[in-house]
Amino acid sequence: MLTRITFALFLTLGLSLSIVAQENKELVGSYVFSFNWGGTEIKLRPNGTFISYSSDCTQLFTSSGPYSVANNVLSLTAKRMWVRSFGDNKDHDVTKRKARKKYLDIDEPFKPETWDLQIVRWGQRIYLMDQEAFGAFVGAINLGFEPRKVEGYRADRKSV
């Protein structure tokens, strides 16, 4: 009996991920924000999960977890997080308290972090942005900075 219930739960979970993937198929892909000394890349996967890489001049932060979409808002929930110094080349799991204290100077238990990004569609392009950044986005369009050519992303990361 327990085996049947377990199978039913796995089947239900698999169907749920499949529905998420079908509903958000157009969002699947990589989104990049870069600046001189770093940037962020968010990869939305077809199975309803994401992985995010954020770098600055000294470290790479990686997070992953599920995502959901409602009312043109993408919600990302980071359930796993790592940090790596560029000179260290070793991932440190900052969901563990000792690593959080050492690398983030935070002495609190890990709680999954959620952040929301507005989905903005413009022709063939899809932008993900902080909801308060829309005014600056319109200004960039009016000044001719958007649409821009997407250039490389500076990060020393493993392939996913």
C-alpha positions in Angstrom: 0.0 0.0 0.0 2.8 2.4 0.9 4.5 1.7 -2.5 1.3 2.7 -4.3 0.9 5.9 -2.3 4.6 6.8 -3.0 4.2 6.1 -6.7 1.0 8.2 -6.7 2.9 11.1 -5.1 5.8 10.8 -7.6 3.3 10.7 -10.4 1.4 13.7 -9.1 4.7 15.6 -8.6 5.8 14.7 -12.2 2.5 15.9 -13.7 2.7 19.1 -11.7 6.2 19.9 -13.0 5.1 19.0 -16.5 2.2 21.4 -16.3 4.5 24.2 -14.9 6.9 23.5 -17.8 4.1 23.7 -20.4 2.6 26.9 -19.0 6.0 28.7 -18.8 7.7 27.2 -21.9 8.3 30.7 -23.4 10.2 31.8 -20.3 12.7 28.9 -20.3 16.2 30.1 -21.1 18.9 32.4 -19.7 18.5 36.0 -18.6 21.6 38.1 -18.2 22.4 41.4 -16.4 26.0 42.4 -16.5 28.2 45.3 -15.5 31.9 46.0 -15.5 32.9 43.8 -12.5 30.2 41.2 -12.5 26.6 40.5 -13.1 23.8 38.0 -12.8 22.6 35.1 -15.0 19.3 33.3 -14.2 18.6 30.1 -16.1 14.9 29.0 -16.1 14.7 25.3 -16.7 11.7 23.5 -18.4 11.1 21.5 -15.2 10.1 24.5 -13.1 13.5 25.1 -11.4 16.1 27.8 -11.8 19.8 28.3 -11.2 21.2 31.7 -10.7 24.8 32.9 -10.8 25.7 36.4 -9.4 29.3 37.5 -9.4 31.2 40.6 -8.3 34.9 41.2 -8.6 35.8 38.6 -5.9 33.1 36.0 -5.6 30.5 33.9 -7.4 27.1 33.3 -5.6 25.0 30.4 -6.9 21.4 29.7 -5.9 18.8 27.3 -7.1 15.2 26.1 -6.4 11.8 26.2 -7.9 10.1 29.1 -9.7 6.5 30.0 -10.3 4.6 32.5 -12.5 1.4 34.4 -11.7 0.1 37.7 -13.1 3.3 38.3 -15.1 5.4 38.0 -12.0 8.2 35.4 -11.7 8.8 34.2 -8.2 12.1 32.5 -7.5 12.6 30.5 -4.3 16.3 29.8 -3.5 16.4 26.6 -1.5 20.1 25.9 -2.1 22.9 28.5 -2.1 26.7 28.4 -2.5 29.5 31.0 -2.6 32.9 30.6 -4.2 35.9 33.0 -4.1 37.6 33.3 -7.4 40.9 32.5 -5.8 39.5 29.5 -3.8 37.7 27.6 -6.6 35.6 25.6 -4.1 31.9 25.9 -3.5 30.8 26.6 0.1 27.3 25.6 1.0 25.9 28.7 2.7 22.7 27.0 3.8 24.9 25.6 6.6 25.2 27.9 9.6 29.0 27.7 9.9 29.5 28.7 6.2 26.9 31.5 6.5 28.8 33.0 9.4 32.2 32.7 7.7 31.3 33.9 4.2 28.2 36.0 4.7 28.7 37.3 8.2 25.2 36.1 9.1 24.7 34.0 12.3 21.1 32.9 11.6 19.7 29.6 10.3 19.1 29.4 6.6 15.6 30.2 5.4 14.7 29.8 1.7 14.7 33.2 0.1 12.1 34.3 -2.4 12.3 37.2 -4.8 9.9 38.4 -7.5 10.7 39.8 -10.9 8.3 41.4 -13.3 8.0 39.8 -16.7 8.0 42.4 -19.4 7.4 41.3 -23.0 8.6 43.5 -25.8 8.3 42.0 -29.3 10.4 38.8 -29.3 12.2 39.8 -26.1 11.3 38.9 -22.6 12.8 41.0 -19.8 12.8 40.1 -16.1 13.2 43.1 -13.8 12.6 44.4 -10.3 9.1 45.8 -10.2 10.5 49.2 -9.2 12.8 49.3 -12.2 10.1 49.7 -14.8 10.4 53.6 -14.9 14.2 53.3 -15.5 13.5 50.7 -18.3 11.1 53.1 -20.1 13.7 55.8 -19.7 16.4 53.5 -21.3 14.0 52.9 -24.2 13.4 56.6 -24.7 17.2 57.3 -24.6 17.9 54.5 -27.2 19.7 52.2 -24.8 17.1 49.5 -25.2 16.9 47.1 -27.0 20.6 46.3 -26.5 22.9 43.6 -27.7 23.4 40.9 -25.1 27.1 40.4 -24.4 29.0 37.8 -22.4 28.6 37.1 -18.8 31.7 37.3 -16.5 31.7 34.3 -14.2 33.9 31.4 -13.4 31.3 28.8 -13.0 30.6 25.1 -13.6 28.3 24.0 -16.4 24.8 23.1 -15.4 
